[in-house]
Amino acid sequence: MESIAVVKALAALAQPSRLEVFRSLVVAGDTGLTPSALSDSLGVAANTLSFHLKELLHADLISQERVGRNLVYRAQFDRMNAVLAYLTQNCCQGQPCLLVPAAPSGC
């Protein structure tokens, strides 16, 4: 993934409402959500939501599919994973990063 694509993706997510929209679509998984479902669950006006969806589409973080009369939006997991891979590609001073098990919580 090129740095310009990563910058575009991060810029699209650098707004609270768009971040919440994207997170909702991630949670919805392959089923996706319609704009009305997103609007209802997030309390975002339809015209405002439309603007945010357009920005996420432009950054290629979400996809749009017409299903009957509805548009269904889905998170682009492969794109999200590519952004995360780009950000962590050279972590640990270029060495493979080892996962450290979480310390047990005292609960």
Steps between C-alpha positions, in 0.01 A plus 500: 500500500630843411535775757257729315223239536578462870484877550164511321364220720626655822365842399158348439503342846628815672150629567286370788181431304681321217696294749173393668343416163802291407505323836128420465562349158789295637273362772227425243747288303406356162132572560563874479253773588261726314523877540174502697633239745822701541309824543274349765774329697743793494250785519646668192278692259460335159664784304795510738535123486499512120798738507694274740423187296625677186829583672548141618417372150749741348768367735404145395435400861141394433305354210148568380261248347143541382275228641149548370401855591768537765864590497708281731836621625774267621845553646783404264689271736780434253561874466488555877747216549730646233504835683580326829772293334654815352503668840663203673725381216821626657415477866748358749795661320441288189492170691198270513277610784423238759163503667530535875221321688284732707559486873218325686256744650436448867125440441 
